[in-house]
Amino acid sequence: MVRVRDVHYRAGPRPIFEGLELDIPRGRITAVMGPSGTGKTTLLRLITGQLLADRGLVEVEGRDVAGMRRAEIYRMRRRMGMLFQNGALLTDLDVYENVAFPLREHTRLPERLLRHVVLAKLQAVGLRGAFRMMPAELSGGMARRVAIARAIVMDPELLIYDEPFVGLDPISLGVVLRLIRRLNDTLGLTSIVVSHDVREISLVADHCYLLSGGRMAAAGPPADLARSESDEVKQFMHGLPDGPVPFHYPAPDYVEQLRQVQ
């Protein structure tokens, strides 16, 4: 579904990717993990055409994203569903209208059919009974499930989750994990899950990529990464406070810096 080859990208003077390569296989759940600041969300923006690589190739279904015109990028995005960090529901619309929003923007479905589609998607996430609630009335887990319903309302082929587990209680987290697995298998989707929650993503992912230092540090099934002998992989997978990613941010000599202040 997605191919990334020798991708280089800089944000100002700071390099984010330096020769990144990975594949997102069709019909599978692929996890993209890594410490904060390693470019996980940037990768999603490259895949969806919000950003273009400085060098290298990003392909979606065999087509180079950098070579697409704006109208072609918009058509590509309609075949994608996106779960944004923290859900990103429209606060002035109720649950029903939040889920209906993509349909109203991109289709001309009659209201009767639109209602059937919206209620079907809410049923899939267990929230058909909450269709008239406002976002402010929802718990964190309910809001995330409404956002998933909105992400699948256009029947996408590729479903992208950006940090779907942030701020969820254990019950809500379990519900979202089950939804990710069930929706992928039932609807025949291809899913990309960006997360740094190692335990949670290991329960649902078929394949994992670990990003570090602008490149792919490791790849494979979650169990293989957990058994890795690499210090870099071991530090992330087991949450070690020090290692290749040091506790201290690079700084000048401590005593010398104190003297300069004086």
BELLINBEL-V27667 format. One line per field, one symbol per residue. ss: DSSP state (h for helix, s for strand, l for the rest). phi: phi as a letter, one per 40 degrees, with the letter a starting at -180 (. if undefined). burial: b if it has 9 or more other ideal C-beta (glycine too) atoms within 8 Angstrom, else e. Layout:
BEGIN
ss=???
phi=???
burial=???
END
This chain:
BEGIN
ss=lssssssssssllsssssssssssllllsssssllllllhhhhhhhhlllllllssssssllsshhhllhhhhhhhhhlssssllllllllllshhhhhhhhhhhhllllhhhhhhhhhhhhhhlllhhhlllshhhllhhhhhhhhhhhhhlllllssssslllllllhhhhhhhhhhhhhhhhhhllssssslllhhhhhhhllssssssllsssssslhhhhhllllhhhhhhhllllllllllllllllhhhhhhhhl
phi=.bbbbfcbabbgccccbbgcbabbccgbbbcbbicdgcgcccccccccgcbbccahbbbbfgbccccccdcccccccccbbbbcdggfccccbcddccccdccccbbbccdccdccccccccccbgbccbcbccdccccdccccccccdccbccfccbbbbbfcbcgccdccccccdccdcccccccgcbbbbcabcccccccbccabbbcaggaccaaicdcccccccccccccccbgccbidcccccdacddcccccccc
burial=bbebebbbbbeeeeebbebbebebbeebbbbbbbeeebbbbbbbbbbbbeeebeebbbbbeebebeebeeebbeebbbbbbbbeeebebeeebbbbbbbbbbbeeeeeeeeeebeebbbebbebbebeebbebebeebebbbbbbbbbbbbbbbebebbbbbbbbeebeeebbebbbebbbebbeeeebbbbbbbbebebbbebbebbbbbbebbbbbeebbeebeebeeebbbbbbeeeeebeeeeeeeeeeeeebeeeee
END
